[in-house]
Amino acid sequence: MNDLHIHGDNIVECQRALDLIVQSFSSEVEGIQLIDKSIACPTFSLKLKSKNTPNSITFFPGFGRWEKDILSSIHERGGVLREAADVIVTEVSNDEENPLFAIEFCGALPAGNQAWQRSGRAYSYGAVKIPYLYISELGGYELDKDRNRKAPRLPNPAVPFSYLSFSIERDTPVFPVFVTAPGADEDSRSFYKNEFADQELLAFIRSVLVREDTSETFDLLQRKVLSFVKKKAETSRCNGTLSALQWEKVYEELKSGGSISDFLIQTAKQKWSKTAYIADLTNKAKQLMDFAKEKSIGLTSTKLPMCLLDQTSRQEFLTVLEAMYPNLTIDFKDWLKKDRPLGICWIMGFKPGGDDARPDRGLAPLARMLLGTEHDLLSIVYGPAPKSTWHSLDSNPTNLANRNGLWEAILETSDAVLIESATDENITKKGYVGLHWYQDLTERTPSSFLIPSYPTRYGENDVDTSIHILLTKLCGDNIFEGMCNPPGGDWSGVSILSNEKELRWVSLPRVSGPNTKRPDHVFQFFIEKENPIILSIESKERPSTLEENIGPRLTEYLLYLFESNASIERCVGLTDWSHSNEAINIEKFEFASAGAFLSDSVEKNNDAVWRSSTDLNLVVTFQNNGKNCHIDICTITPIGEKIAKYISSNIAQNSMVKISIVQLNGS
């Protein structure tokens, strides 16, 4: 194994990836420790028993703020969309980084139109043969506003199957990988026992890192995805999808080199019946949909905004379009005359005010992943885009794609587009084929890269990273991290240690009662001869953005949350969770609050401390390309001073971070 770089959306995703890597080597790990380099860009030394020298693993938290943008590098290699996975792991060899795999972390499989929001990412990484692991928890549950359990929602089987179809075509693992949700009960664990791939995930990661053959694990992961697809089809409450047997047959068809379109047309015709519900739907758009309802079949589902025309219906569709749009270009009409099936993707794309409907970014990639790259795909865009969009599409589609992720996804994955929108007032030519944009979009020059381990600018990500590393790695074992929620991070739960148990509240609300604010961090301090202290922290980039009176609101959020029982629990030191009906006695804990931000000026820092009504503030300064970090802990109250002194007296000796305590008048 070579040295590794972990590029992540934030420190949480980087830490999760490291944990998976360590677990993948299991008993082979002799030790792992933080190296005294940079708190903003942490480096760990991983020692394996089979190697004389340890490997270094370096975190790069936060995309788009390094000397070289790894997302641009993926794009240069042929990744058609500039979509960021949660994590990209690269190996370092001969002063060059080589992407090994990408990971998406998801607490639960999204349903509805959210189900395909990550399809663009999967498509982009698979296009350049970078394995994309969409790690999703199964068996958990959501809570309603009263923190009662809701019935689980799962996606249409077509969505996970599209990953399977694409993986087969590209011979690259692009999978949802199902792992056991912490809140899964025994019934769920039994029900999904054939779909859970916790061990296969670790086996695959290890094989990639040490360059072993991954084909066996690849096949196992495929079968587990198919098993989930079949189970979802069997247990679906509504009709409109393929049967479990048909999903099995189409899988075998793809494995033997066949196509999904031929299979559906020949053996699994289901009448398509999707309806669009928007006020701005034009009469012509309704006519187009009415034709599709009469002539098309569902692209594996009758309810999704994707359908399929056979060769005969495709020619009839051309006749309809020629009558509706007399000025269609010759190129567009010639393209429609092709004697083969046609996939159609129906994209609303825009909200009534003209803003992008973000989940629709994944709709055209989803259709492409199902169809395969050798089959024709027409995207029909019918939402009320701003008029400027139509001018850009007509005159400069490359620029439109470069500045708009929705259009990048549509143009990169479609062979042609048809516009029927209420805001297109004779602006576009209605129909466009790939020659209008494709050549410019695909001209890229890949280059090698090795990203230096310091950001070109510092921001909130560095504040969050410093807090996490300081309190979990440098201050001993008597601090417990209950939540870490950096920008784009995970606020799925808060944990508290009580009576030898870890109690966890999941499915956190954004607010929990009046005058509350969900913290960015929650830590529990166990100071000798004291009640445990629960510290909630609000992190910002600058002191000016720290909200007035935020301290009491952070505490109130937790107090309100802790009025309910914990969702799940486990004994300290064990891994398995179970449902919980246990609460904590808040009288046995002390509560404190803090702000954290980059240093601006002494006056602004002090103003933020007083304005925030917190017990302490952490003021972070970076020097020497992040190799040196100074944190002033400004205290106001006795409990704030107690926490500051504990941190200062327990910090490990190192050159990465220096702590100073600043007592403000009134403490």
N, C-alpha and C positions, 0 to 999 in steps of 0.2 A: 504494500500500500504506500502511495506517495503522500506527501503533505497535502492538506486539504484547505480550501477556502469555502466558507459557508456564507453565501450572500442571501440575506433575508429581508423581509419587509420591516422587521424590527427585532429587538433582542429576544422576544419570546419565541419567534419562529426559529431563530438561530439556535437557541437553547434546546428547543424540541428536536431539531435535526441532530444536534450533538448527542442528545440522549438516545435517539434511535441508533446512531452509529455505535455508541458504546454498548447498547443492548445487543446489537447484531453480532458483536464479538464475544459477548457473554463471559464465560469462564476464561477466555483467552486474555482478558484485560488484567494487567498487573497493577496499573494505576493510572489516574488522570489528575492533572493539577494545572492550575492557572499559572501561566508564565508571567514574570514581572516585566511586561512590555507597555501595554496601553490599556487603560480602563475603557476608552471609547471604542477600541477595536480589539477586544480581548482575544488572546491566544492561549490555547490549552495544549499541554503535552500529553499525548496518549501513548502509554507504554504497553506493548503486547508481549506476552511471554515468548512468542516465537521469533521476536526480533531483538537484536542487540541495541538498536538505537530507536528512540521514540519518534513518533510522528507529531508534527505540529498541526493544529486545527485552529484557524483564525476566523473570527466573526466579522462580517461587514454588514452591520444593521442599518437598514434604510436604503432603498434604491435611489439612483439618480443624484448622488452627492459624492461621487468618487472621481478620481482623475480619468478613469475610463468607465463608461456606463455598460455594465454587463448585458443589460437588455438590448442595447444597440448592437452589441457583439453577437448576441443570439440572432437578431434581425439580419445582420450582415451575412450570417451563415445560411440564411434561408428560412429562418423563423418568420412566417409571413405577418404575424401580428406582434406589436410591441406590448404584449400583455405580460404582467409580472406574476409569476408564481409566488407563493409564500416564501419558498426557499429554492435556491439553485446551488448545488454542491459541485465544486470544481476540484480537480487535482492539479497540483503544481509540479511541473516537470520541465527541466531545461529552461527555466525562467519564462514559462508560458503556462497559462491556465487552460484546462480542457474541461468543458462541462460534462459531468457524469450523469446526473439526474436532477429532476426538479420535483418538488413536493408541494402539494396543496393540502392544508389542514382544514377540516370541516367538522364542526361539532355534530352535524346531522345532515343527511342528504336533503337539499332544498327541493321543494315541490312547486307545482304551478309554473308560472313563467320564470321563476328564479332558478328552475332546475337546469337550464342550459346557460346560465350566465358565465360559467367557466369553460364552456366548450371551445371558445376561441383560444384560450390558453393551451388546452390539451392539443388542439389542432396544430398550433404554432410549434410547440416543442416536438410533437411527433413528426412534423414535417422535416425537421433536421435530425431525426433519430436520437433525440434526447429523451430517455424514459421519463414519463410524467406520472407520478403516483398521487392520485387524488384520495387522500386518506380520510375516510368518512366513518363516523361512529354509528353503529347499529344497535338498536335495543333500548335507546334512551327515550326521553320524553321532553315535551315542552310544558311550560306552566302558563296559566292564564293570569290576568291582572290580580286575581286573588290568590295566586300561587297554588292553584289546584291543577292537577295533571290533566293535560289535553291528550286526545287520541293522536298517535303519531301520524305524520303525513309523509308519503314517499313519492318519488317521481314516477312519471310514466315510464314503463319498461324500455321504451325507445331510447331514453337518454343514456342509461348505463350501457345499453347494447351498442350505441354509437361508438363508445370507447372501444368496445370489443371489435367491432367491424373495422375501425381505423387501425387498431393494433395489428390485426391480421393483414391488412393491406400493406402497412408500412413495416411489418415485421419488427415492431418496436413496442415495448410495454407502455401503453397509455391507458391506465386502468383506474377505475374506482377501487380502492383497496379497503375492504370492510373490516373494521376492528371493533372490539367490544366496547360499547359505551359504558362509562363509569356507573351510570344509573340503570344498567340493564338488570332486570330481575331474572330469576331462574327460568321462568317461562320463555322470556326472550332469548336467553342464552341457549336454551334447548331448540327453540324455533329456528334460530339462525346458525346453528352449529355447523352446517355445511357451507355457510357463506363467510364466516369469520376467517380472516387471513392474517391474524396477528403474527404468527410464526413465519408464514411465507413472506411477509413484508420484510422481516428482519433477515431472513435467508437471502432474499433478493438484494438488499442493500449490501450485505457482506460480500456476496458474489461479485457485485459490480466493483466494490472497492478493491478487491484483491484480484480482479480480472479472471474470475472463474466462469465457466459456462453457466449461463442463466436460463437455458432453454427449458429445463425441467420445472423450475419455479415459474417461468413464463407460462407454461401450459397449466400449471396448477392454479395460477391467478386467473387465467382465462376461464377455467371451468367454474371457479367460484363466482365470477361475475355472471356467467350464464346461469348458474344455479339461482342467483338472486333475481335475475330477469324472469326466469320461469316461475319462481315463487311469487313474485309480484303479479304476474299474469294470472296465476291460479287464485290468488286471494283478492284480486281487484273487485271492487264493488260495482264497477260499471263495465259495460261492454265497450267495444271500440278499439281493442288492441289484439294483437295476435295471441293465439293460445300458447300454452307452455310447449306443446308438441311442435307447433309451427316455429316458435323461437329456436327450438332445438334443431329443426330441419334447416332453417335459414343459416344458422351457425355452421352446420356441416356443409352447406352449399358454399359459403364463403371460404371455409377451410380448403375446399377442393378447387378453388379458383373461380367459382361462379359469382353472380352479382345479385344483390338484393332486389334490384328492379325487375330482373327476369323472374325471380322466384315469386315476387308479389303478383306480377301480371299473370303468371301461369297458374299459380296454385293458391293464392291468398288474397283475392280481390275483396277489399272492404270499401264500401262507398264512403267517400270523404264528406264531412258535413260541418266543418268548422265555420263559425260565424264571427264576424268582427263587430264589436260593439263600441263604436266611436261616433260622436255627433257629426264629425266632419267627413264621414265616409261619402264619397261622391257616388252619383248614380252609375257612372261607368265602372267604378270599383265594385259596386253591387252586381252589375252585369257579369263582370269577370268571375266573381265568386260564384254566382249562380251557374255559370257554364261549368266551373270546376266541380261544383256539387253534383252536376248531372253526369259529367264525363270522366272525372278522375277517381282514383282510388287513394286511400290513405297511405302515406309513407310509413307503414307499420302501425299507424293509429288513425282512427277516424276523427279524432278531436284535436290533434296538434296542428299548428299552422303550416303544414307541409303536405304536399300531395304529389301524385304521380300520374302523368298522362302516357298512355301507350302510343305507338307510332301513328295509328289512325286518328286518335283524338288530338294528337299534336298538330296534325295537318288541319283538322277542324278548328283548332284554336287559332292557327294562323289566319284562317278565313275570317273568323270573328274579329281578330285584331285589325285586319286590313279594313274591315267595314267601320270599325270604331275610330281608327287613326289612319286616315288616307295618306298622311305624309310620313309614314314609317320609312326608315332608311332601307336601302337595298341590302346592306350588310345584315341588318337585323332580320329582315324577311328571309334572306338566304340561310341564315343560321337556323331559323325556325323550321325550314324545309327539310332538315336532316331526318333521315329515316331511322330514328331510334327513340326510345322513351325519353320523356322530359320530366325532371323533378322541378317542382315549383315551391318556393319558400315565400310565405306571405308575411311581410314585415311592416308592422305599424311604425315602429322606429321612433316616433315622436309623440310627446305629450301635447295636450291642447295648446299650451303656451309656446310650443316649438322646441322645448328642451328634449334631449335624447331620452328615450326609454331605455335605460342602461341594460336591463337583461336581454334586450333584443340584439346586443352585440354578439351574443352567442348563438343566435338562431340560424343564420346562414352557415356558420361552421358546423353546427349540429347536423343540418341537412347534408352538408358535404361529407361529414364523417360517416353518415348512414349510407349515402349513395356510393361513395368512392370517388376518387379523383378522375376516373376515366368516363364518367357519366355526366350528362348535361344538367346544369342547374340554373334556373331562372329565378331571380329574386324580384318580387313585385313589392314596391314600396308605396304604401298608401296613406301614411300618416302626414300630419300638417307640419312639415318642416318649414323653417324660415325661408323666405324667397331667395335669400343669398345662397342657400344651399344649392338650389336648382341652377343658379347662374354658375356656381363653382363646378358642379357636376358636368355641365355642358362645356365649359371653357377650360377648366383646369382640374380634372379629377384627381391627379396626383397630389396637388396641394390640398384638396379636400380630404383625401385619405390620410395625408401626413398630419393634419390638424384635428381630425375627428376619428375617434376609435370605432364608432359605429360604422362609418363609411369605409374605413380601412378593412373591417371584417367583411362587409358586404362585397366590396370590389375584389378583395384577395381570394374569396372563396366561391364567387359566382362566375359563370360563363357569360351571363347577360343580365341586364336589369331592365325593368319596365316601371315607369313612374305613372301613378294615377293618384294624385294628391290634390286636395282642395286649394292648396297654396301655389300650385304649379299653373300659373295663368299664362299659357303659351310660351313658357320659358324654355322647357326642355324639348328634345326631339322624341320624347316618350320612351323609345326603345334604344338601348345601347348594347353593343357587344364588347367582349374583352379587349379587342384591338384598340378601343377608345382609351384604355387606361393601363392594360396589363404590362406592356413592354417597359414603360417607365417605372412601374412599381417593382419589377423584379430585377432591375439592374443594380446589384450591390457588390461591393468588393470586401470580402472577409479579410480580417487582419488578426494577427496574434495579439494577445494582451496579457499583462501581468499587473494587477491593480495594487498600487501601494496601500499599505494598511493605515491610512489616515484619511478622513474626509476632506473635501475641498472647502466645506463650510460646516459649521456646527449648528445644531438645532435641538429640537425637543427629543429627537431620537437619542442623542448623546446624553441628555439629562436622564432619560429613562434607563439607558444602558448603564450609566454610572451608578444610579441608585441600586439597580439589580445586582451588579457585580460587588459593590461596596457591602451591601447588607446580606448577600447570600454566600459570597466567596471570601471576604476579607475580615469579617467581624466575628468569626467563631460559629459555634453550633447553637447558640442560645437565641437565635433570631429565626423565625419561621416566616417564609413568604407565603401569604394567603392569596394574593392576586397580583398580577402584573399586566397592566393594560396600556401599553404604549400606542402611538398612532397606528391604526390598522391592526391592533392586537386583539387579544382574546379576553372578553369580559364575560365568559360563559359561567364563571363561578367564583365564589369566595370560600376559602377554607379557614377554619379555626381549630386549634388543638385544645381539647378539653377532656379531662379524665381519661388519658391514654388513648383517646380517639381523635381521628381527623374528621371533623364534621364539615360538610360542604353544602352550600346553597347554590343551586344551579339555575340556569335560565334567568339571569339577572335582569330586572327591569332597568330601563334608562333612568327612571326616577322611582322612588319608593316612598310616596307620601309627599306632603307639601314642604317646601323649603329644604329640599335635599339635593345632593349632587353625588353621582356615582364616582368613587375614587379612581385614580389611575393605578395606585399601588395600595396594598394592605399588608402590613407586617405585624408580627406578634413578637414582643420582646419579653424574655424570661430573665428578669433581673433578681438576683438572690434577695430573699426576704421581702419581696414585693409581689403584689398581685400582677399577673401578666398584663402588659400594656399593648393595646391594639392601636397601631398607628396607621392612619389613612393619609395618603399623600396625593396632592394635585400637582402635576408637572406641566410646565409651560416652557416655551422657548425664551421669553423675555419677561421681566418682572412687571412690565406695564399691562400684560394680559392676564395676570393673576387676579381673579375676581374678588370684589369686595365681600367681606364676611364669608369667605368660602370655607373656613375652618369648621364652624359649627354645622354647616350644611353637609360636609363630608361625614362628620360624626353622626348626624341625624339619619343619613342614609343607612348606615350600618345598624343603628339602634332600631330603626323601623324594620329592616330586613330580619334582624335577630328576634323580632317578636314572633316570627313563624318558626316552625320546626325545620331542622336541616333536611335537605333533600336526600342526601346519601351520606354514608359513613364508612370508615374502615379503621381497624386497629392500627396504631402507630407502628410502622415497620413492615406492614403487610401491603400487598398490592391490590387485592380484590375488594371491591366496593359492594355495599348492600344498601337497600332502601332504609331511610332513617325516619324515626318519629321523635328524635331527641332535640331538645332546645338547649340553649346555654343560659346560665344565670348571669345576667350582665352585671350584677352586683359584685361578682368575683373578678371583674376585669376593670382596668382603667382604660380610658379612651383619650387619644391625643390626635392632633391633626398637624399637617405640615404642607408647605408649598415648596416647590423646587423649580429652579430656572437658571439659565445662564447669567453670569454676571454682566451687568450693564454699567451701572455707576453706583457709588455708595449711596447717593441720595435716592435714586430710584429703587435700589435694593431695600433700603430701610423703609421707604414709603410702602412698598409691596408688603413687607412684613407686618406693619401696623394695619394696613388696609384689609389684609386677608383675615385678620383675627385668628390666626393659627397659633399653635404652641411653639413651633420652630419653623425655620425655613432653611433649605439647603441651597446655597448660592455657588454655582459651579463655574470654574474657570479652567480653560485648557491652554497649554503652552507646548512649544517644541513639537509641533505636528501631533498633538494629542498624547505624546509620551508622558507628559506631566499634567496632572490634574490637581487643582486645589479646590477644596470644598469648605466654605465658611458656613458653619452651622449657627445661625442667628437664633437665639432663644429669647422668649418673652415670659413664659410661665415656668413655675417650678417643675412641672412634668416635662416640659420641653428641655429644660436644663438637665434633668435626669437622663433623658434619652441621649442628648448630645454628649454628656460625659461618658455614658456607657459606650457609645460608638468610638469616641476618641481613645478610651483606655483599652479597647479590645481590638483595634484595627491591627492587622498583621504588618510587620515591618516590611516596607517595599518602597520603591521609588515612583510607583504609578500615581499614588494619591496622597495628598497631605491634608490633614484636618485641622481647622482652627475653630475655636468656639468664640462667638461674639455675643456678649450679653448686652442686650439693649435695656435702657432705663425702663423700669417697671417690672422686670423679671424678679 
